[in-house]
Amino acid sequence: MLYPALKFVSVPVMHALWRPRTEGREHVPAHGPAILASNHLSVLDSFFMPAVVPRMVRFVAKKEYFTGNPVVAAWMRAMGAMEIDRENVSAAQDMLDAAVEVLKAGELFGIYPEGTRSPDGRLYRGKVGVAWLSLTTGAPVVPVAMIGTEKVLPPGTSVPRLHSIGVRFGEPMTFTGDAGNARDRRRVTDEVMAAIQRLSGQEYVPRYGASVKGSGEAGV
């Protein structure tokens, strides 16, 4: 896999251009499985966050990234991203099943509980997949806050801008409960989102980000 070589080349460039401030990196386990649950401000979050973690972080990415620009496709594959078809009715479960295999292999899995990028910089209600993963596998959840990444590549732009960013990692969270119980999944998800909010300082919105995007209410 080209991951080590790409990281060796890209990380110094990232540090030179965006001067990331990293806090709490010691909370990421040095060995074994863990779920890195992050807020989501920019398409570049999946680049910035793994770049400051010593271990490889696996993400799921929509299939369009693998079928469009060949350079982007090659980059995604080299970085270990897993392709998913969002138009498929079983896409969500397919993503979770793939994540289970990653965690069973003792790797790190990155997930955005909001399910989509924030439309206005606020933190939106989390979907329960992160809870299902943790309760199913027993893997700890490390909350993560991305800071300022939306200013590097604002929606509608294609050329990254120079702006300092931050990545904050919280203490690992372990949970008990039944992955098949809706109340347990909601409880765990809300606890994870509260931990992310404490790290990021974002205003919390108790609605799903996708629904707000569709209604045109973002920022209201």
Buried (B, 14 or more C-beta within 10 A) or exposed (E): EEBEEBBEEBBEEBEEBBEBEBBBEEBBBEEEBBBBBBBBBBBBBBBBBBBBBEEBBBBBBBBEBBEEEEEBBEBBBBBBBBBBEEEEEEBBEBBBEBBBEBBEEEBBBBBBBBBBBBBBBBBBBBBBBBBBBBBBBEBBBBBBBBBBBBBBBEEEEEEBEEBEBBBBBBEBBEBEBEBEEEEBBBBBBBBBBBBBBEBBEBEBBEEBBBEBBEEEEBEE
